Amino acid sequence: MYNKINEKDVIALRAIVGESNVLTGNEISPDYAHDELGGIERMPDALVRAYSTEQISEIMKLAYERCLPVTVRGSGTGLVGAAVALEGGILLETVKMNKILELDKNNLTVTVQPGVLLMELAAFAEENDFLYPPDPGEKSATIGGNISTNAGGMRAVKYGVTRDYVRALKVVMPNGEILELGAKVAKNSSGYSLKDLVVGSEGTLCIITEAVLKLVPLPKVSVSLLVPFKDMKSAIEAVPQIIRSKVTPTAIEYMSRDTILFSESYLGKKFPDTKNDAYILLTFDGNTDEQVEADMNTVANLCLDIGALDAYIVDTEERKKSVWSARGAFLEAIKASTTEMDECDVVVPKDMIAEFIKFTHVLSDEMGIRIPSFGHAGDGNLHIYICRDELDDKTWHEKLEICFERMYRKAEELGGLVSGEHGIGYAKKNYLKEQYGQTPIALMQGIKRVFDEKNILNPGKVCF
């Protein structure tokens, strides 16, 4: 179906981006064969580093004419194999397109290239007294990757997800045509929202080369509250009551004692409290101390009334760093605790979180396999990790398949979906097909064909 890259193609690619920005064969690091989890591996035939929209346009004109598969890659922090070049071909790296192009203070927008890191954008916004609200755990991910997966993160409870902050995109189509989708406006009712189709499409429809993102004024005050509970059920059941209290926390995170201990060990730093089995970590922000303290006290008293064992105010920089650095290290800490792992990134209705977490504990006991978890309790997005530990290869893959099948089936039974924020990529596409059924998948495949008739962009992902 696809042509193999030949020497003439390599010469043409080097003419577009420069000799040093096209690597082939042993010149390419094995790191480019996989993403963060590493469960799916395939080396590209050529690694091409682009620096501009125009270069990407020329690359895609060549790829379209020659029918060469192209997979776009940012920092490689994904967890579902979306940036793995399954068909070989060109792996197009955009991390060098890392400029913040414009800050428009009048319209509260910032225009960035796709290789800008989330932590760079967050720092830039804060320096200018703004907040870019999407806050996924991996701060070294690129904005292009965040848009491609519609990343959510810890602040989604109050502020929403990445799609809510994308005003406009500049993209390169598979045939090399450059398009601008959306506009720097607050409202848009002008036909189908092509921009919103691209958000979350995991590089299968077109290539993002610029994004206009919405900012909000930076809240003046931010305080966190760490609330221990005697068990997971008590902690999770507190969440709907918090939400009904008419206070809107910025974040509501669930964490277990085991996961906190992994993080302590990984970071070599102590967490403020590890005596209890389950914790809710909340953040409140606003523009006055009085407003934030009132919200925090309302929730603290509510939690204590319904069985919380304490409520620790996290207001000093030292305490904030201790708590949030531990939360930010959960993924890496669990990864460091085992020989190999895979992840189930489900989302369920908020009032079903406790039932789903309880199910994972039962499943862990039944299968004799370790399944730690944490998650965004405020929006029902849970991160469940299946750990290999000392299992042999055959047993590992057998148990992994059974665990995934049962967890995704349980999520669907509870009214949930297969992915909350990490996307589908290659790893989850069969589960997506099973959950959605024939007609929705056929619609997705039809959209893909309209954008990419030759199926050269990130083939083998999401719905194919």
Secondary structure by P-SEA (a helix, b strand, c coil): ccccccaaaaaaaaaacccccccccccccccccccccccbbbbbcbbbbbccaaaaaaaaaaaaaabbbbbbbcccccccccccccccccccccccccccccccccccbbbbcccccaaaaaaaaaaaccccccccccccccaaaaaaaccccccccccccccccccbbbbbcccbbbbbccccccccccccccccccccccccccccccccccccccccbbbbbbbbcccaaaaaaaaaaaaaccccccbbbbbcaaaaaaaaaaaccccccccccbbbbbbbbcccaaaaaaaaaaaaaaaaaacccbbbbcccaaaaaaaaaaaaaaaaaaaaaccccccccccccccaaaaaaaaaaaaaaaacbbbbbcccccccbbbbbbbbccccaaaaaaaaaaaaaaaaaaaaaaccccccccccccccaaaaaaaaccaaaaaaaaaaaaaccccccccccccc
